[in-house]
Amino acid sequence: MDPNIIIDKTLPVINEKGYQNLDLKLLLDIIKIKPEDFFSAFTDFDDLIAKIFYRLSEESDCLSKGIDQSTFSLENLYQSSTQSFDLQIKYRFFFFDLRTIINTQEPIKDRYFELISLRKTQLIHLFNLLIKDGTFVKENFPGNFENLAIQMTMLSDFWLSHNEIVFGSDDFHLHYYSKLVFSMVLPYLTEKGMNDYKKILGYK
């Protein structure tokens, strides 16, 4: 059976019930997949979770290609953040149970650390492009841009948990959190950057 068909059937179920509330037997009963069909595509439940994470990684890489350009704008930064949050909603069970998953699945842990390292490098590169664009001021203390990249990445990976606690599990305030992460650039904006920032968010 095509693994992607099983993943497509699995995602809504595991997003609703959570990683820690499912086992393979219960999952197969819900998605109406025969064990022999499942085992033709995956070795076990952990293999399924790993393959779902690899698909998330591939989609994340596709988004990264869209922002890895020689020129960049503040609006691109905001849009890429929103697109990333959309992707996280699609695979949200990972971010709700991230600590448990990466501590029990070594391949996922390794790939996750690769992803956050890549995101940090890309963000620092983008900040330097924004300096050339006249949007950002130069780094006024060594390591400031690295700190900003880590802060943005950290908040981005855990906004779903905060959202669930504050607003409920079925009410995703994507734009609220996108703006929250985006506001972290405010201390680094030039006058031009501040004008662009206001236009992007619809301020007069």
C-alpha positions in Angstrom: 0.0 0.0 0.0 1.2 3.5 -0.8 2.8 4.9 2.4 1.5 8.4 1.6 -2.1 7.1 1.7 -1.6 5.8 5.2 0.1 9.0 6.3 -2.8 11.1 4.9 -5.3 8.9 6.8 -3.1 9.0 10.0 -2.5 12.8 10.3 -6.0 13.9 11.2 -6.3 11.1 13.8 -3.0 11.6 15.4 -3.4 15.4 15.4 -6.8 15.0 17.2 -5.8 12.3 19.7 -2.1 13.0 20.2 1.0 10.9 19.9 0.9 9.5 23.4 -2.8 8.5 23.2 -2.4 6.2 20.2 -0.9 2.8 19.6 -0.8 0.9 16.3 -3.8 -1.3 16.9 -6.0 1.6 17.8 -4.8 3.7 14.9 -5.4 0.9 12.4 -8.9 0.4 13.8 -9.7 4.1 13.3 -8.2 4.6 9.8 -9.6 1.2 8.6 -6.3 -0.1 7.4 -5.5 -3.8 7.5 -2.3 -4.8 9.4 -0.9 -6.5 6.3 -1.4 -3.3 4.3 0.3 -1.3 7.0 3.3 -3.6 7.3 3.8 -3.5 3.6 4.7 0.2 4.0 6.1 0.5 7.5 7.9 -1.7 9.9 6.1 -0.5 13.0 4.4 2.5 14.6 7.7 4.3 15.3 8.6 3.9 11.6 5.3 5.6 10.6 6.0 8.5 12.9 9.5 8.9 11.5 8.3 8.8 7.9 5.7 11.5 8.8 8.4 13.6 10.3 10.6 13.2 7.1 7.7 14.4 5.0 7.3 17.4 7.3 11.1 18.0 6.9 10.7 17.9 3.1 7.9 20.4 3.1 9.9 22.6 5.4 12.8 22.4 3.0 10.6 23.5 0.1 9.6 26.6 2.1 13.2 27.3 2.8 14.1 27.3 -0.9 11.5 30.0 -1.3 13.3 32.3 1.1 16.9 31.3 0.3 17.5 34.0 -2.3 20.1 36.7 -3.0 17.6 39.4 -2.1 15.1 39.6 0.6 12.5 41.9 2.1 10.9 42.4 5.5 7.6 41.3 4.0 9.2 38.0 2.8 10.3 37.4 6.4 6.7 37.9 7.7 5.2 35.7 4.9 7.7 32.9 5.5 6.9 32.9 9.2 3.2 32.6 8.4 3.8 29.8 5.9 5.9 28.0 8.5 3.1 28.2 11.1 0.6 26.8 8.5 2.9 23.8 8.1 3.1 23.4 11.9 -0.7 23.3 12.2 -0.7 20.5 9.5 1.7 18.4 11.6 0.8 19.8 15.0 1.1 16.6 17.0 4.9 16.8 16.6 5.0 20.2 18.3 2.6 19.2 21.1 4.7 16.2 21.9 8.1 17.3 20.6 10.0 16.5 23.8 8.7 13.0 24.0 9.1 12.2 20.4 12.7 13.4 20.0 13.7 11.7 23.2 12.4 8.3 22.1 13.3 8.5 18.4 16.9 9.1 17.7 16.6 9.6 13.9 13.9 12.3 14.5 16.0 13.9 17.1 19.0 14.1 14.8 17.0 15.5 11.9 15.2 18.0 14.2 18.6 19.4 15.3 19.7 19.7 11.7 16.5 21.6 10.9 16.9 24.1 13.8 20.5 24.7 12.9 19.6 25.3 9.3 16.9 27.7 10.3 19.2 29.7 12.5 21.8 29.9 9.7 19.1 31.0 7.2 17.7 33.7 9.5 21.1 35.2 10.2 21.7 35.2 6.4 18.4 37.0 5.9 19.2 39.6 8.6 22.3 40.5 6.7 20.4 40.7 3.5 18.0 43.1 5.2 21.0 45.3 6.1 21.8 45.6 2.4 18.2 46.4 1.8 18.4 49.3 4.2 15.8 47.7 6.5 18.0 46.4 9.3 20.7 48.2 11.3 24.1 46.5 11.5 24.6 44.1 14.4 25.6 46.4 17.3 27.0 43.6 19.5 28.6 40.3 18.4 26.1 37.5 18.6 23.0 39.6 18.6 21.7 38.2 15.3 22.4 34.7 16.4 20.4 35.4 19.6 17.5 36.8 17.6 17.5 33.8 15.3 17.4 31.4 18.2 14.6 33.4 20.0 12.5 33.4 16.8 13.0 29.7 16.2 12.3 28.8 19.9 9.1 30.8 20.0 8.0 29.5 16.6 8.4 25.8 17.7 6.3 26.2 20.8 3.5 28.7 19.9 1.0 25.8 19.4 1.3 24.7 23.0 0.8 28.3 24.2 -2.1 28.7 21.8 -3.8 25.6 23.1 -3.5 26.7 26.7 -4.7 30.2 26.1 -7.2 29.8 23.2 -8.1 26.2 23.1 -7.1 23.3 20.8 -9.4 24.0 17.9 -8.8 27.8 17.6 -5.5 28.6 15.9 -4.5 32.2 16.2 -1.9 31.9 13.5 -1.7 35.6 12.6 -1.5 36.7 16.2 1.6 34.5 16.8 3.1 35.4 13.4 2.9 39.1 14.4 4.3 38.2 17.9 7.4 36.6 16.3 7.7 39.3 13.7 7.7 42.0 16.5 11.0 40.6 17.7 12.7 42.5 14.8 11.6 45.9 16.0 14.8 46.9 17.8 16.8 46.2 14.6 14.8 48.3 12.2 16.0 51.4 10.4 13.5 54.2 9.6 12.9 52.5 6.3 12.4 49.2 8.0 9.9 50.7 10.5 7.9 52.2 7.6 7.9 48.8 5.9 6.9 47.1 9.1 3.9 49.3 9.5 2.8 48.8 6.0 3.0 45.0 6.3 0.9 45.0 9.4 -1.5 47.6 8.1 -0.6 50.4 10.5 -0.9 54.0 9.3 
